[in-house]
Amino acid sequence: MALSRVLSKFTALFVIATAVLAYFVPESCAFAKGNTQIVILGIIMLSIGMTLGRQDYRILA
């Protein structure tokens, strides 16, 4: 539960900071090609998904 709170607090900030860095210094993110890109996206989606609670699933159902 604590891990979920930390991830939900800082995921958006991390994504925005990385996007700004990639915009101004594109070579800093050159490693994110092919399968690495898929893994990074998976980690981001997992961390966002970990913030969902029971009420969120009830809304979807």
N, C-alpha and C positions, 0 to 999 in steps of 0.2 A: 504494500500500500504506500509506503514512504517513497519507494522508487517511482511509482506512478505519479506522485505529486511533484517530485523533482523534474521528471521528464515533461510533465504538462506545463510546468512553470517556465522552463527554459528552451523547449523545442522551437517555438516560434522565433525567439531571439536568436538561437543558433542558426536557423534556416535563413533568416533575414541577414545576419552578419556574413554568412557564407555567400549569399547572393551578392551582397555589396562588394565583398572581397573578389569574387569571381568577375564582377563587372569591371572593377578598376585594375585588377592584377590577374588577367585570365590564365597566365601560365601557372599560377598557384593551384589551380584546380585541373590541370591537364591530366592528372592521374585518373580522373573519373571518366573512364572510357569503357565501353563494353560491359563485362560482367560486374565490374566495380560499381558502375553507375546503378545497376539493378540492386546490388546489395545495399548501397546507400539509400536508395528510395525505399527499400524494404524496411530498413531500420527506422526511417522517418515515419513510415506508415504504422509500424508496430508501436512506436512510442506514442503516436496520436491515438491509436486504438486502445492502448492501455489506460487512457483517461476516461473511457466509457464506463458508465455504471449501470446498475440494474434499471434505473428509470429510463436511460437512453434506449435500452433494448425493448422496454415496454412500449415506448413511443413508436419504435419501428414495427413492432408486432401489431 
